[in-house]
């Protein structure tokens, strides 16, 4: 199939997605829309035909360009960020494991359908133990700036249950995917934190789940206590070093990526990158959402993403890449924040970024957002090449 034919099909699908958003999705509140999507994923994943159809649609519209980044060879440059495919919440691990034992229950809706439809996906974030997350309204959107905001609070089934669920289905897992492990909020003791993140990693490895990459999430601004302290030198070195040591002990060449906050000081970004280089982290994801007062209660913070996050995320990427060049480091920077179209992805690319993660684009541009953005970026790249050829003529 020609690139022109793929773009034509993608244009039609993109128009259909915009119509769907306008007439169905955006008539619901963000909270209800999200719940509807999770319910739909849970329903469709019962059908092998639905998954096969999603995979066929992806093949028809894919505009992906392969790249080597963060110690991995990826079939595309855009990855669905952690946050959607992370599963149900449970009060405790026993309850979560009981749910996994029920073969009729899907505790991680989207685990199969989203990779088939969207391509590269990062599962999680998963904490060592299950979390119920925050109560009440926890999701908002602002269409004018194509932004989203959430204070879900790391709701997930816990690493052991998630690993067992995915391990039981590992033959059906996609060829490429990531697993995001989060630092547990509310735990201040570094020894316990270290033990929990290592146990989380081991849960997946013991279950036979060997992702293309692991990500350690050092920042989660939609919980009541944002663990910013774990982005300091000693804590970062210890947590990252322990995870890498665990992978090396098992002789596994799975790279570790780390996700950090926007809005840190220039010196802190420089320090973090140096630590990553020294311990063997292969990529830093810049950035997570940024904490802002929630629309319903200014006393609570909620993670802001999408268009409003773009300036802060771009600045973080710029500072990290500048330090990478100064130090001659081989830690890649993966963009995350405001990648809603080809033009904004191109801003990161101009800095030297090779790959990016997105989430808000899924809300505003539909499940084929990655293909749509790649298609738009390809037009920019084609125009640049044409101008360059003319200048040389």
C-alpha positions in Angstrom: 0.0 0.0 0.0 1.4 3.4 -1.0 2.0 6.2 1.5 -0.5 8.3 -0.4 -3.2 5.7 0.0 -2.5 5.3 3.7 -2.8 9.1 4.2 -6.1 9.2 2.3 -7.6 6.4 4.5 -6.2 8.1 7.6 -7.8 11.4 6.5 -11.2 9.8 6.3 -10.8 8.0 9.7 -9.5 11.3 11.3 -12.7 13.0 10.1 -14.8 10.2 11.5 -13.0 10.5 14.9 -13.6 14.3 15.0 -17.3 13.7 14.3 -17.4 11.0 17.0 -15.8 13.4 19.5 -18.1 16.2 18.6 -21.4 14.4 18.6 -20.9 11.7 21.2 -17.7 11.8 23.3 -17.8 15.6 24.1 -21.5 15.5 25.1 -20.5 13.5 28.1 -18.6 14.8 31.1 -14.8 13.9 31.0 -15.4 11.5 33.9 -18.4 9.7 32.2 -16.6 9.7 28.8 -13.6 8.0 30.4 -15.8 5.4 32.1 -17.6 4.8 28.8 -14.3 4.2 27.0 -13.1 1.7 29.7 -16.4 -0.1 29.5 -16.2 -0.2 25.7 -12.6 -1.6 25.9 -13.7 -4.2 28.4 -16.6 -5.3 26.1 -14.7 -5.3 22.8 -11.8 -7.3 24.2 -14.2 -10.3 24.7 -14.2 -10.5 20.9 -11.3 -11.8 18.9 -12.9 -10.4 15.8 -12.9 -6.9 17.4 -9.2 -7.1 18.2 -8.5 -8.4 14.7 -10.5 -5.6 13.2 -8.6 -3.0 15.3 -5.3 -4.5 14.1 -6.5 -4.4 10.5 -7.5 -0.7 10.8 -4.1 0.1 12.3 -2.3 -1.6 9.4 -4.5 0.4 6.9 -3.7 3.8 8.5 -0.3 3.4 10.0 2.3 6.1 9.1 4.9 5.0 11.7 8.6 5.5 11.2 10.9 3.2 13.1 13.5 4.6 15.4 16.2 3.5 17.9 15.7 5.3 21.2 16.3 4.5 24.9 18.2 1.3 24.2 15.3 -0.2 22.1 14.4 -0.5 18.5 10.8 0.7 18.1 8.5 0.4 15.1 7.1 3.9 15.7 8.0 7.3 17.2 4.9 7.8 19.3 3.9 5.9 22.4 0.6 6.0 24.3 1.7 7.2 27.7 0.9 5.3 30.9 -2.4 6.2 32.4 -5.1 4.6 30.3 -4.1 0.9 30.2 -3.5 0.3 33.9 -6.5 -1.6 35.2 -9.1 -1.7 37.9 -8.6 -0.6 41.5 -8.8 -2.9 44.5 -8.8 -2.5 48.2 -6.0 -5.0 48.8 -3.8 -7.6 47.0 -5.8 -10.6 48.0 -8.9 -9.1 46.4 -6.9 -8.2 43.2 -5.5 -11.7 42.9 -8.9 -13.3 43.4 -10.2 -11.2 40.5 -7.2 -12.4 38.3 -8.2 -16.0 39.1 -11.6 -15.4 37.6 -10.9 -16.1 33.9 -14.0 -14.2 32.9 -12.8 -10.9 34.4 -10.6 -8.4 32.5 -8.8 -6.4 35.2 -6.8 -4.4 32.7 -9.2 -3.2 30.0 -7.4 -2.1 26.9 -4.4 -4.4 27.4 -5.1 -6.1 24.0 -7.2 -3.7 22.0 -5.2 -0.5 22.5 -1.9 -1.9 21.1 -3.8 -3.4 18.2 -5.4 -0.1 17.4 -2.9 2.5 18.5 0.4 0.8 18.2 3.0 1.4 20.9 1.6 1.5 24.4 3.1 1.8 27.9 1.0 -0.1 30.5 0.6 1.3 34.0 1.5 3.0 36.2 1.6 0.1 38.6 2.5 0.5 42.3 3.6 -2.5 44.3 0.3 -2.8 46.0 -3.2 -1.9 44.7 -4.5 1.6 45.1 -8.1 2.8 45.1 -7.1 6.3 44.0 -9.0 9.4 44.7 -12.8 9.6 45.1 -15.3 11.9 43.4 -14.7 13.7 40.1 -11.1 13.2 39.1 -11.0 14.0 35.3 -11.5 17.3 33.5 -10.8 18.7 30.0 -10.4 22.2 28.5 -11.2 22.0 24.8 -10.1 25.6 24.0 -6.4 24.6 24.8 -6.8 20.9 24.1 -5.8 20.2 27.7 -6.7 17.6 30.2 -6.4 17.4 34.0 -6.7 14.6 36.4 -6.3 13.6 40.0 -6.9 9.9 39.6 -4.3 9.1 42.2 -2.5 6.1 40.7 -5.5 3.9 40.8 -4.3 0.4 39.8 -4.5 -3.3 40.7 -1.0 -3.5 42.0 2.1 -5.0 40.4 1.6 -8.6 41.4 -1.9 -8.8 40.2 -1.1 -6.9 37.0 1.9 -9.1 36.3 -0.1 -12.3 36.9 -2.9 -11.1 34.6 -0.5 -10.2 31.8 1.7 -13.2 32.4 -1.3 -15.5 31.9 -1.8 -13.9 28.6 1.8 -13.3 27.5 1.4 -15.1 24.2 -1.2 -12.5 23.2 0.8 -9.5 24.3 2.0 -7.1 21.6 5.5 -7.5 20.1 6.5 -4.1 21.6 5.2 -2.5 24.8 6.4 -0.8 28.0 5.7 -1.3 31.7 5.5 1.7 33.9 6.3 1.2 37.6 5.5 4.0 40.0 7.0 5.1 43.3 4.3 4.6 45.9 2.8 7.8 47.3 2.7 8.1 51.1 5.8 6.0 51.7 8.7 8.2 52.9 11.2 5.6 53.9 13.7 5.1 51.1 14.5 1.5 52.1 10.8 0.6 51.7 10.6 2.5 48.5 13.5 0.7 47.1 12.2 -2.7 48.1 8.8 -1.9 46.6 10.0 -0.8 43.2 12.4 -3.8 43.0 9.5 -6.2 44.0 7.3 -4.6 41.4 9.9 -5.3 38.7 10.4 -8.8 39.9 6.7 -9.5 39.8 6.6 -8.9 36.0 9.8 -10.8 35.4 8.7 -13.8 37.5 5.4 -13.9 35.5 7.3 -14.1 32.2 6.4 -10.5 31.2 9.4 -9.1 29.5 8.5 -5.7 28.1 10.5 -3.8 25.5 11.3 -1.3 28.2 10.5 -0.5 31.8 9.8 3.0 33.0 10.2 4.1 36.6 7.8 7.0 37.3 9.4 9.3 39.8 6.6 11.9 39.7 2.9 11.7 40.1 1.3 15.1 40.7 -2.3 13.8 41.0 -1.8 12.2 44.4 -2.0 13.9 47.7 1.8 13.8 48.2 3.8 14.2 45.0 7.0 12.4 45.7 9.3 15.1 44.3 11.9 14.1 46.8 12.6 11.0 44.8 13.9 13.2 42.0 16.9 14.2 44.1 20.3 12.8 43.5 20.7 10.2 46.2 17.2 8.8 46.0 17.2 8.7 42.2 20.6 7.0 42.1 19.4 4.4 44.6 16.1 3.5 43.0 17.4 3.5 39.4 20.5 1.6 40.4 18.6 -1.1 42.2 16.3 -1.7 39.2 19.2 -1.9 36.7 21.1 -4.2 39.0 18.0 -6.5 39.2 17.8 -6.6 35.4 21.5 -7.3 35.1 21.5 -10.1 37.7 18.9 -11.9 35.5 21.0 -11.1 32.4 18.1 -9.3 30.7 18.9 -6.5 28.3 15.6 -4.6 29.0 16.4 -0.9 29.2 15.2 1.3 32.0 13.6 4.7 31.3 12.7 7.3 33.9 9.7 9.7 33.9 10.3 13.0 35.7 8.4 16.3 36.5 8.2 19.5 34.5 9.1 22.7 36.3 12.3 21.5 38.1 15.3 23.8 38.3 18.0 23.8 35.6 20.5 22.5 38.1 18.2 19.6 39.1 17.7 18.6 35.5 21.5 18.6 35.0 22.0 16.5 38.1 19.4 14.0 37.2 20.8 13.4 33.7 24.3 12.9 35.1 22.9 10.3 37.6 21.0 8.5 34.8 24.2 8.4 32.7 26.2 7.0 35.6 23.8 4.3 36.7 22.8 3.1 33.2 19.3 4.6 32.6 18.8 4.7 28.8 16.1 7.4 28.5 14.3 10.1 30.4 10.7 10.9 29.7 10.2 14.6 29.9 7.7 15.1 31.3 4.8 13.9 33.5 1.8 16.3 34.0 2.3 19.4 36.1 0.4 20.0 39.3 -2.2 22.7 39.2 -5.3 23.4 41.4 -8.2 21.2 40.4 -11.2 22.9 38.7 -13.5 21.7 41.4 -11.4 22.5 44.5 -8.4 24.7 44.5 -7.2 23.1 47.7 -6.5 19.9 45.8 -3.9 19.6 43.0 -4.5 17.8 39.7 -2.1 16.9 36.9 -2.4 19.2 33.9 -1.5 17.8 30.5 -2.0 18.6 26.8 -1.7 22.0 25.3 -1.2 23.8 28.6 1.7 21.5 29.5 3.6 22.0 26.2 5.7 25.1 27.2 7.0 23.5 30.5 7.6 20.1 28.9 9.5 21.7 26.0 11.7 23.7 28.4 12.5 20.5 30.3 13.4 18.7 27.1 15.5 21.6 26.0 17.5 21.7 29.2 18.0 18.0 29.3 19.2 17.8 25.7 21.6 20.7 26.3 23.1 18.8 29.2 23.2 15.7 27.1 25.3 17.5 24.5 27.6 19.1 27.0 28.3 15.9 28.8 28.4 13.7 25.7 25.9 11.4 27.4 24.0 8.5 25.7 20.7 9.0 27.7 17.9 9.8 25.2 15.2 12.3 25.9 11.7 11.2 25.1 9.1 14.0 24.8 5.8 13.9 26.7 3.5 16.9 27.0 1.3 18.6 24.5 2.0 16.4 21.5 -1.4 17.0 19.9 -0.4 17.4 16.2 2.5 17.2 13.8 3.5 20.8 14.4 3.9 20.4 18.1 5.8 17.1 17.7 8.0 18.9 15.2 8.9 21.4 18.0 10.4 18.6 20.0 12.0 17.1 17.0 13.8 20.3 16.2 15.4 20.1 19.7 16.8 16.7 18.9 14.0 14.4 20.3 13.6 11.1 18.5 10.4 9.8 20.1 7.5 11.0 22.2 4.6 9.9 24.4 1.0 11.3 24.2 -2.2 11.1 26.2 -4.4 14.1 25.6 -4.2 13.6 21.9 -6.1 10.4 22.4 -8.9 12.5 23.9 -9.0 15.2 21.2 -7.9 13.2 18.1 -9.1 9.7 18.8 -7.6 6.3 19.0 -5.5 6.7 15.8 -3.9 9.9 17.2 -0.3 8.5 16.7 -0.9 7.7 13.0 -2.5 11.1 12.4 0.3 13.0 14.1 2.9 11.0 12.3 1.2 11.7 9.0 1.2 15.5 9.8 4.9 15.3 10.7 5.7 13.5 7.5 4.3 16.5 5.6 6.5 18.9 7.5 9.6 16.7 6.9 8.7 16.5 3.2 8.4 20.2 2.9 11.7 20.7 4.7 13.4 18.3 2.3 11.9 20.1 -0.7 13.2 23.5 0.6 16.6 22.0 1.3 16.8 20.6 -2.3 15.8 23.9 -3.7 18.5 25.7 -1.7 21.2 23.3 -3.0 20.0 23.7 -6.6 
